[in-house]
Amino acid sequence: MAYLHPETIALHGGSHRADPNTGSVAVPIHQTTAFQFQDTGHAARLFGLAEMGNIYSRIMNPTNDALESRIAQLEGGAAALSVGSGQAATAFCVMNLCEAGDNIVSSTDLYGGTWNLFANTMKQFGIEVRFVDPADPENFRRATDARTRCYYAETLPNPKLQVFPIAEVAAIGREIGVPLIMDNTAAPVICKPLALGAAVVMHSTTKWIGGHGTSIGGIIVDGGNFDWEAGGERFPTLNKPDPSYHGAVWTQAVKAMGPVAYIIRMRTCLLRDLGAPMAPFNAFMFLQGLETLPLRMERHCENATKVAAYLAGHPKVASVTHPSLFSGEAARRAAILKGGMGSLLGFELKAGAEAGKTFIEALKMFYHVANIGDARSLAIHPATTTHSQLTVEEQAMSGVTPGYVRLSIGIEHIDDIIADLSQALDA
C-alpha cells in the first residue's frame, strides 16, 4: 500500500510488514556476517545481479533494507543505501559519479566537515570541487564544464541557515544534464528535494532521523528521476563497462530493477570496495527514531521559532539567524519548508565572542556537544569547533563569524528551554 503522509510512512512504509519467520512486527536485528545460499545457482545469480538478495552484511542486510526502503518512500525516491556515517554518505554521493580529473560544483553554504572533505580530501582523489555562492543560482551554470558530474548543496545549511534554491538550481542542472545532490539532514519531513527537481538526497541519520544521540549513520536516496543513460559521456561510471564488476554497464545491467543504476552501482562497487556499511544494530536504532520523526519535527520547529523570537527581542543579542525571521528573497526561499522552519538557529551577542563563550559555559540544561538534531537542546561555538579547520575567509563564506553561537533546539518544554537561555544570558 502506498501511504501518502509522513506520519504513516514513518511507521508502516518500506519493505517490512512483519517478519516472515516469526511474525515480529518490530524489524529484527539481523546481526550476522553472511547469508546461506539456497544452492550454487542461487549464489551465482546473486553475484551476477540476475537476482537481488543478501550475500554479505557489508553490502546488504535485511535490517538495513527495512530502513532503506522506508526512508526511500519517505523522500519519494526509488531506492536507498545506508552507510556508516553522514560523511561517508556525502563522499559516496560524489565518488559514485567522479573519476580523477572530474569536478563538481558545490554551494559555499556547508557544514565544516563537508567543506574540508571537498576542499582538501577530494583533491587526493583528483576530484576538483568548485565552490559557488547560491545567492545567484546562475553561479552553478557558470562554473559548469564538460567534466562537471554533479551539483551539491544542503537544504538548510548548517550553520548559515539560508535555504538553498533547490528548484532553480535543479532546473539549471537538468537543462545542462547535471544532477543536483541535496543533503537534507536538517530538513527531514519539512522539505522534499526530489519533488523540487533534485536527483539524489542524503541524510546524516545520526541527526534528526535517529534523534536520540545514540548511533552514527548516513543514507543516500536515489530519486529514480534522472536519466543517467541520456547523460552518456558525462557519466562514464554508469555508462561505460565497469572493470570492477565484470564489465557491467550499470544503466543497462540493472534496467529490469527500475531506475536505480546510481544506487546499485554505489552498493555493489563503492560499499563493497571501501567498506563503510551501517551496522544492523544502528539501522534498528534509526528505525526506532524514524517512527516518531514527524512528531518530533513539529515540536523541534515550533520550539525553535519561539526561541528565535525570544532572542530577537533580547537586549543583549545583536542578531539572530533563523528562517522564521527572514525577509525578502531569503523568506521566499524558506517557503519551500512545509510545517516548520527547522530547529537550528544562530545568534551573536552584542558583547562579542568572549561573551558567547561565557554564555555556552553558563548553560545548564543545554548540552555543549558537537551534534545537531538530538531530542535534547544543544549548543556550540562553530568557529572554534565544527568549522575550526576552515580559514577565516572560508568560515565567513559558510556563515560562521567569530561570535556566532549555534543552537539545536530540542523537544523539551519551551518554558524550560527559554529559562535556561535566560539565565545563561544573565551570566
Helices and strands as residue ranges (DSSP letters): H 6-12, H 40-47, H 62-75, E 79-83, H 86-95, E 103-107, H 112-116, I 117-121, H 122-124, E 128-132, H 138-142, E 148-154, H 166-176, E 180-183, G 193-196, E 200-203, E 218-222, H 228-231, G 232-234, H 236-239, G 243-245, H 250-253, G 255-257, H 261-265, I 266-271, H 272-274, H 280-312, E 317-321, G 323-325, H 328-334, E 344-349, H 353-362, E 367-368, E 378-380, G 382-384, H 392-398, E 405-408, H 414-426
